[in-house]
Structures are given as C-alpha cells and as structure tokens.
C-alpha cells in the first residue's frame, strides 16, 4: 500500500512538473493560485490512497471513530494546505514576481508532510 502511494506521488510530481510549462502557455490568466493548485494536485492522489489505507477495514454496526493515525494525517494535510495558501496569498500581495516553479513547490509542500 505504501509503495503504491509513493509511486502515485512520484508520477504526480513528474506529470505536473512536465505539464507546468504547457499550462502556463495555454491559459492566458495563469496566476500563482493556479500554479499552487497544480502542485497540490500532484500529491493529492498519493495522500488520498495513503489515507484510505489508514482507515479500518472492518465494517460493523458499532461506531468506530477514526484511528489516530488517520486523524493526524488529515489534520496535517489541512494545516499544510491552509499554511501554504496563506504564503501564496502573501507573496501575491507583495507584488514581487516569482517563478511558477516556486508556487508549484509551495503546492507540493502543502501535502508532503501528510
């Protein structure tokens, strides 16, 4: 399960990194938020697959809360997304021009710890 998640992550990183120049030229109003979102999308399938692996496999009539590992993974993912979104917004308001690759890296680091 972990190997498949790592493979998904590597494929997502390679695929979105290769698509960034194409998308930047194809879309006219390509901004920092969209570049950040592409970086976030790169690791989303890998995180989702790993998260589903943390959930219990048994289904029963009794209520079982989320395991601590699944809860921690979702909290770290949410905090990473919120933190990197805040950084992208502040960089956009500062007026300095950054490369699209830097915003893509910020997007990937949003889900990397999760």
N, C-alpha and C positions, 0 to 999 in steps of 0.2 A: 504494500500500500504506500509506504513512504517512497519507495523507488519510483513508482508511477507519478507521485506528486512532484518529485524532483524533476522527472522527465518533462512533465507538463510545464513546470516553471521555466526550465531551460528553453523549451520550444516557444513558450510565450515571450520570453525575453528576446530570443533571436528573431522571432516573427515580427514583433512590434518594433524592434530596433531597425529591421530591414524596411518596414513599412513607413517609418517616420519621414524620411525624405520624400517619398511618394505622396503621402498625405499632406505634407506641408506645401507641396507644389500644386496639389489637386484642389484643395479647399482654399478659397480666397480669404476668408476671415479666420484663419488658423491662429489661435492665441495660446497663451500659457495654460489656461484651464484645459483646453482640449489636449495639449501635449502631456499635461499631468495625468489626464484621464486615460490616455493610451498607455502610459506607464503603469497605471493602476490595473488596467485590463490585462496587462502582461502576466501578472501573478495571481489574478483572481481565480482562474480555474484550478491552479495548484493549491491555493489556500482552501478553496471550497472542497476539493477532494480530500485534503488532509483533515479538514473539519468534520466531514461526514465520517471519516474513519475513527474519529474520537467519540462519536455517538454510540450508545449501547445498541447492540444488535437484537436484543430480545424485545418483543412487543407483548405486553400483557395488560390486563385490566387495571393493575395498580399504577399509581402515579409515581414516576421516577424523574426527579429533577435532572437537569443537565449535569454530567460529570464535571468536576472542577477543571480538568484539562480543556474540555470543550468551551466552558465558560471563559476561562482565561484566554484562550485563543481568539474568541470573538471580541472580548474586551480589548485585547492588544490590537486587533485589526481595526476596530472602530477608533481607538485613540490614534493609531498611526495615520488613518485617513483624515481625521479631523486636524491633527497636527500639521501634516504636510499640506493640506488645503489652506490652512492659515498662513503657512510660509509662502505658498504660491500667491495668495491674495496680497500679502505684504510686499512681496517682490514686484508684483504688478503695479501696486500703488506707488512704489518708489520711483518709477519712471525710467529706471535703467533697463537697457535691452540685454536680455540673457539669451543664451543659445537654446534652441528647442531641446537639445540633449539634456541640459540641466533640469528642465521641467519634467522630462521623461524619467530621469533618475529620481527626482523627488516622488513621482508617482510610484515607482517600483519600491522605494524605501517605505512607502506607506503600508504595504502588506508584507514586506520582507520579515519583520520580527514575528509576525503571527504565524 
